[in-house]
Structure formats: structure tokens, C-alpha cells
């Protein structure tokens, strides 16, 4: 039963990771085009003063959370952490990505020690 859950999490993790690479490699805003028909418009998941960086925080939190759970079984926690922390191109995005990753990391640490 536990192996089925880990396998499901692993599949979801790889699916989310593939979506991330497609979005990063495609020029412009792929999501903006799909939702609004405009490559120049990027959707905000939450209206906020820092713009689309909140999207990075949410996406990297989900990706890191799944990745950490996936790597926990294989004891490769640090490899995943390093990968997630440095995947960005702009300073605001880098800060949001790192915040999402660290939030997921500490949340799992808290859950693990309860």
C-alpha cells in the first residue's frame, strides 16, 4: 500500500516537473496564451504587489513538496533541495522559488518530527 502511494507521488512529481520544463523552455507566457490568448499576459494566482512571483512560490512549493516526499524514500533529500533552489532566471523569481522550496522543506521537517 505504501509503495503504491510513493509510486503515485513519483508520477505526479514527474508530471509537474515536465510541465515546469515546458513552461521554462517556451518563450513568452504559455499559460497566458492558453488562458487569455495573449503571450504577453501572465496570470496571477493571487492578486499581490510582487506580481507573478507568487506563481513561482506556489508552483515551487508544490514541486518541492512532491520532490522531497519522493526523495525521502531514496534518501536523496539534499540533491533535490539543491536542484530546486537554483532553478530560476530573475531575482524576484529566484526569491519566490527559494521561499516555496524552503517552506515545503520546513513543513515536511515539522510533519516528520510530530
VEXDREN-2710 file (C-alpha; in Angstrom, 1 decimal):
% VEXDREN-2710
k/r/px/py/pz
1/UNK/0.0/0.0/0.0
2/UNK/2.8/2.4/1.0
3/UNK/4.7/1.6/-2.3
4/UNK/1.6/2.5/-4.3
5/UNK/1.3/5.8/-2.6
6/UNK/5.0/6.6/-3.2
7/UNK/4.7/5.5/-6.9
8/UNK/1.7/7.7/-7.4
9/UNK/3.5/10.7/-5.8
10/UNK/6.5/9.9/-8.0
11/UNK/4.3/10.0/-11.2
12/UNK/2.7/13.3/-10.1
13/UNK/6.1/14.8/-9.3
14/UNK/7.5/13.9/-12.7
15/UNK/4.3/15.2/-14.5
16/UNK/4.6/18.5/-12.6
17/UNK/8.4/18.7/-13.4
18/UNK/7.7/18.1/-17.1
19/UNK/5.2/20.9/-17.1
20/UNK/7.8/23.2/-15.4
21/UNK/10.3/22.5/-18.1
22/UNK/7.8/23.1/-20.9
23/UNK/6.9/26.5/-19.3
24/UNK/10.6/27.4/-18.8
25/UNK/11.6/26.5/-22.3
26/UNK/8.7/28.0/-24.2
27/UNK/9.3/31.7/-24.9
28/UNK/6.7/34.1/-23.5
29/UNK/3.8/33.2/-21.2
30/UNK/2.4/29.8/-22.3
31/UNK/-0.2/29.9/-19.6
32/UNK/-1.2/33.5/-20.6
33/UNK/-1.7/32.3/-24.1
34/UNK/-3.7/29.3/-23.1
35/UNK/-6.0/31.3/-20.7
36/UNK/-6.2/34.7/-22.4
37/UNK/-4.9/34.2/-26.0
38/UNK/-2.0/36.6/-25.2
39/UNK/1.6/35.7/-24.8
40/UNK/2.3/39.0/-23.0
41/UNK/-0.2/38.5/-20.2
42/UNK/0.7/36.3/-17.2
43/UNK/-2.0/35.1/-14.8
44/UNK/-1.7/35.9/-11.1
45/UNK/-3.0/33.1/-8.9
46/UNK/-3.3/35.6/-6.1
47/UNK/-3.6/39.4/-6.5
48/UNK/-0.4/40.7/-4.9
49/UNK/2.1/43.5/-5.1
50/UNK/5.0/41.3/-6.2
51/UNK/3.3/40.2/-9.4
52/UNK/3.7/36.8/-10.9
53/UNK/6.4/35.8/-8.4
54/UNK/3.6/34.4/-6.2
55/UNK/3.0/31.9/-9.0
56/UNK/6.6/30.7/-8.7
57/UNK/6.3/30.4/-4.9
58/UNK/3.1/28.2/-5.2
59/UNK/4.4/26.1/-8.1
60/UNK/7.8/25.5/-6.5
61/UNK/6.2/24.7/-3.1
62/UNK/4.1/22.0/-4.8
63/UNK/7.0/20.7/-6.8
64/UNK/9.4/20.7/-3.9
65/UNK/6.9/19.1/-1.6
66/UNK/6.3/16.2/-4.1
67/UNK/10.1/16.0/-4.8
68/UNK/11.0/15.8/-1.1
69/UNK/8.4/13.1/-0.4
70/UNK/9.7/11.3/-3.5
71/UNK/13.4/11.6/-2.5
72/UNK/12.7/10.8/1.2
73/UNK/12.3/7.1/0.4
74/UNK/15.5/7.1/-1.6
75/UNK/17.4/9.2/0.9
76/UNK/18.4/11.8/-1.7
77/UNK/16.9/14.8/0.1
78/UNK/19.9/17.2/-0.4
79/UNK/20.1/16.5/-4.2
80/UNK/16.5/17.6/-4.6
81/UNK/17.0/20.7/-2.4
82/UNK/20.0/21.9/-4.4
83/UNK/18.2/21.4/-7.7
84/UNK/15.1/23.3/-6.7
85/UNK/17.0/26.2/-5.1
86/UNK/18.9/27.3/-8.2
87/UNK/16.3/26.9/-11.0
88/UNK/15.4/30.4/-12.0
89/UNK/16.3/33.4/-14.2
90/UNK/15.2/36.5/-12.4
91/UNK/15.9/37.7/-8.9
92/UNK/12.3/38.0/-7.8
93/UNK/11.5/34.6/-9.3
94/UNK/14.6/33.2/-7.6
95/UNK/13.5/34.5/-4.2
96/UNK/9.9/33.2/-4.7
97/UNK/11.3/29.8/-5.9
98/UNK/13.6/29.5/-2.9
99/UNK/10.8/30.6/-0.5
100/UNK/8.5/27.9/-1.9
101/UNK/11.2/25.2/-1.7
102/UNK/12.2/26.2/1.9
103/UNK/8.6/26.4/3.1
104/UNK/8.0/22.9/1.7
105/UNK/11.2/21.6/3.3
106/UNK/10.5/23.0/6.7
107/UNK/6.8/21.9/6.6
108/UNK/7.9/18.4/6.0
109/UNK/10.5/18.6/8.7
110/UNK/7.8/19.7/11.1
111/UNK/5.5/16.9/10.0
112/UNK/8.2/14.3/10.3
113/UNK/9.0/15.2/13.9
114/UNK/5.5/15.3/15.2
END
